[in-house]
């Protein structure tokens, strides 16, 4: 199975979400637009969340996600040929349409083509889920340099990422909200192993190999 770490951020590093309604819309799109079938643009006004019933034919499997203020991280595997590209195109265009209509703006919302790194070795595979799920530490005072330095308070950092709503880490801890985003994920099915790895990173703080994981 192929695993791809992907990231995109707002043009000029601008915020891509400003309210919880925006965040909810983005998460909804992770589910709704992960479909080989066409989704009508009319469903993507800011007054509707679109269709929510019926079986989907997934383009990708989403193993992990994290939505930040001006960017997002995803860990994806294709389900169909070209699935990653097709899904990212639908996700970026669909969310931009919603955002532009809501905030009465025009033009690109994201800075360009979504960046991708294929996970190709055990070292990358070991750290990719912790890397994605620990991004909210950027918002925690004393932990902003988590990518290269020890966090000041490991227990506080672990609680912070556990409480952060806009990440799949909460699903890995047993929270059901948004769990359908992770439909079909073998990594999520083995979540106890990956939970242990994140805790080990927080507590022991091994060296993070940024170059092989980070798209930032």
C-alpha positions as CSV (number, residue, x, y, z in Angstrom):
1,X,0.0,0.0,0.0
2,X,1.2,3.5,-0.8
3,X,1.2,6.2,1.9
4,X,1.4,9.9,1.0
5,X,1.9,12.8,3.4
6,X,0.3,15.8,1.8
7,X,0.1,19.5,2.8
8,X,-1.3,22.7,1.5
9,X,-1.5,26.1,3.1
10,X,-3.3,29.4,2.4
11,X,-2.0,31.7,-0.2
12,X,0.5,34.1,1.3
13,X,0.1,31.9,4.4
14,X,-3.3,33.4,5.1
15,X,-5.8,31.7,7.4
16,X,-8.0,29.1,5.6
17,X,-10.3,28.8,8.6
18,X,-11.6,31.6,10.8
19,X,-14.5,29.9,12.7
20,X,-15.5,26.5,13.9
21,X,-18.1,26.5,11.1
22,X,-15.2,26.7,8.6
23,X,-13.4,23.9,10.4
24,X,-16.5,21.8,10.4
25,X,-16.9,22.4,6.7
26,X,-13.4,21.3,6.0
27,X,-13.8,18.1,8.0
28,X,-17.2,17.4,6.3
29,X,-15.4,17.8,2.9
30,X,-12.9,15.2,3.9
31,X,-15.8,12.8,4.0
32,X,-18.2,14.1,1.4
33,X,-15.7,14.7,-1.4
34,X,-13.9,11.4,-1.0
35,X,-16.0,9.9,-3.6
36,X,-15.5,8.9,-7.3
37,X,-19.0,10.3,-8.0
38,X,-19.5,13.9,-8.8
39,X,-20.8,16.2,-6.0
40,X,-22.9,19.0,-7.3
41,X,-21.5,22.5,-6.6
42,X,-24.9,23.6,-5.4
43,X,-24.4,21.5,-2.3
44,X,-21.3,23.6,-1.4
45,X,-22.8,26.9,-0.5
46,X,-22.2,28.1,3.0
47,X,-25.8,27.4,3.9
48,X,-25.7,23.7,3.3
49,X,-23.3,20.9,4.3
50,X,-24.3,18.8,1.3
51,X,-25.6,15.2,1.1
52,X,-24.8,13.0,4.0
53,X,-26.5,9.7,3.1
54,X,-25.7,6.9,0.7
55,X,-22.7,4.7,0.1
56,X,-19.5,6.4,-1.2
57,X,-16.9,4.9,-3.6
58,X,-13.8,6.3,-1.9
59,X,-11.0,7.8,-3.9
60,X,-8.5,7.5,-1.0
61,X,-8.2,6.2,2.4
62,X,-7.5,8.9,5.0
63,X,-5.2,7.5,7.7
64,X,-4.6,10.8,9.6
65,X,-5.5,14.5,9.3
66,X,-4.8,17.7,11.1
67,X,-6.3,21.1,10.3
68,X,-4.4,24.2,11.5
69,X,-5.1,27.9,11.1
70,X,-3.4,28.3,7.7
71,X,-2.7,24.8,6.5
72,X,-3.7,21.2,6.7
73,X,-1.8,17.8,6.8
74,X,-3.2,14.5,5.5
75,X,-1.9,11.0,5.3
76,X,-3.5,9.3,2.3
77,X,-3.5,6.0,0.4
78,X,-5.1,5.8,-3.1
79,X,-8.0,3.4,-3.4
80,X,-8.4,3.9,-7.2
81,X,-5.8,4.9,-9.9
82,X,-5.1,8.6,-9.5
83,X,-7.2,8.8,-6.4
84,X,-4.9,11.1,-4.4
85,X,-4.7,13.7,-7.1
86,X,-8.5,13.6,-7.8
87,X,-9.3,13.8,-4.1
88,X,-7.0,16.7,-3.5
89,X,-8.4,18.6,-6.5
90,X,-12.0,18.1,-5.2
91,X,-11.0,19.0,-1.6
92,X,-9.2,22.2,-2.5
93,X,-11.7,23.4,-5.1
94,X,-14.7,22.4,-3.0
95,X,-13.5,24.2,0.1
96,X,-12.3,27.2,-1.8
97,X,-15.8,27.6,-3.3
98,X,-17.4,27.5,0.1
99,X,-14.8,29.9,1.7
100,X,-15.0,32.4,-1.2
101,X,-18.8,32.5,-1.2
102,X,-19.0,32.9,2.6
103,X,-16.4,35.6,2.8
104,X,-17.3,37.4,-0.5
105,X,-13.9,36.9,-2.0
106,X,-12.5,35.6,-5.3
107,X,-9.4,33.9,-6.5
108,X,-7.2,31.1,-5.1
109,X,-7.3,30.3,-1.4
110,X,-4.5,27.8,-1.4
111,X,-0.9,28.6,-2.4
112,X,-0.7,26.2,-5.3
113,X,-0.3,22.5,-6.0
114,X,-0.6,20.4,-2.8
115,X,2.8,19.2,-1.6
116,X,3.4,15.5,-1.3
117,X,5.9,13.2,0.2
118,X,5.7,9.4,-0.4
119,X,6.4,7.4,2.8
120,X,9.2,5.1,1.6
121,X,11.0,3.7,4.6
122,X,10.5,2.5,8.1
123,X,11.8,5.6,9.7
124,X,9.3,7.8,7.9
125,X,6.5,5.3,8.6
126,X,7.4,5.3,12.3
127,X,7.2,9.1,12.7
128,X,4.6,10.2,10.2
129,X,1.5,9.8,12.5
130,X,3.2,11.5,15.5
131,X,4.4,14.3,13.1
132,X,0.9,15.0,11.8
133,X,-0.8,14.7,15.2
134,X,1.6,16.8,17.1
135,X,1.2,19.9,14.9
136,X,-1.2,21.5,17.4
137,X,1.7,21.9,19.7
138,X,2.5,25.0,17.6
139,X,-0.3,26.7,19.6
140,X,1.0,25.6,23.1
141,X,3.4,27.9,24.8
142,X,6.7,26.1,25.6
143,X,6.2,23.5,22.9
144,X,6.4,25.5,19.7
145,X,9.8,24.0,18.9
146,X,8.6,20.4,19.2
147,X,10.0,19.5,15.8
148,X,13.6,19.9,17.0
149,X,13.6,20.5,20.7
150,X,12.2,18.9,23.9
151,X,8.9,20.2,25.0
152,X,8.9,21.8,28.4
153,X,6.0,19.7,29.9
154,X,5.4,16.3,28.3
155,X,2.2,15.6,30.2
156,X,0.8,19.0,29.3
157,X,1.7,18.6,25.6
158,X,0.0,15.2,25.5
159,X,-3.2,16.6,27.0
160,X,-3.1,19.5,24.5
161,X,-3.0,17.2,21.5
162,X,-5.6,15.0,23.0
163,X,-8.0,17.9,23.6
164,X,-7.4,19.5,20.1
165,X,-10.6,18.9,18.2
166,X,-9.5,19.4,14.7
167,X,-7.2,16.4,14.3
168,X,-7.7,12.6,13.9
169,X,-5.6,12.0,17.1
170,X,-8.8,12.2,19.1
171,X,-10.2,9.3,17.1
172,X,-7.0,7.4,17.8
173,X,-7.7,7.9,21.5
174,X,-11.3,6.6,21.2
175,X,-13.4,9.7,20.5
176,X,-16.0,8.9,17.8
177,X,-16.5,12.4,16.4
178,X,-15.5,12.6,12.7
179,X,-14.3,8.9,12.9
180,X,-15.9,8.2,9.5
181,X,-13.1,10.3,7.9
182,X,-10.8,7.3,8.6
183,X,-13.0,4.7,7.0
184,X,-10.9,1.7,5.8
185,X,-7.6,2.8,7.4
186,X,-5.4,-0.1,8.4
187,X,-3.3,2.3,10.6
188,X,-6.5,3.3,12.5
189,X,-7.4,-0.3,13.0
190,X,-4.0,-0.7,14.6
191,X,-4.3,2.5,16.5
192,X,-3.0,1.2,19.9
193,X,0.4,0.7,18.3
194,X,0.5,4.2,16.9
195,X,-0.8,5.7,20.1
196,X,2.1,4.1,21.9
197,X,4.5,5.6,19.4
198,X,3.2,9.1,19.8
199,X,3.4,8.8,23.6
200,X,6.9,7.5,23.3
201,X,7.9,10.5,21.2
202,X,6.3,12.9,23.7
203,X,7.8,11.3,26.7
204,X,11.3,10.3,25.4
205,X,11.5,12.9,22.7
206,X,13.7,11.1,20.2
207,X,15.2,13.1,17.3
208,X,12.6,14.0,14.7
209,X,13.8,13.6,11.2
210,X,12.2,16.7,9.8
211,X,13.7,16.5,6.3
212,X,12.1,13.2,5.6
213,X,8.7,14.1,7.0
214,X,8.1,17.9,6.9
215,X,6.6,19.7,3.9
216,X,6.8,23.0,5.6
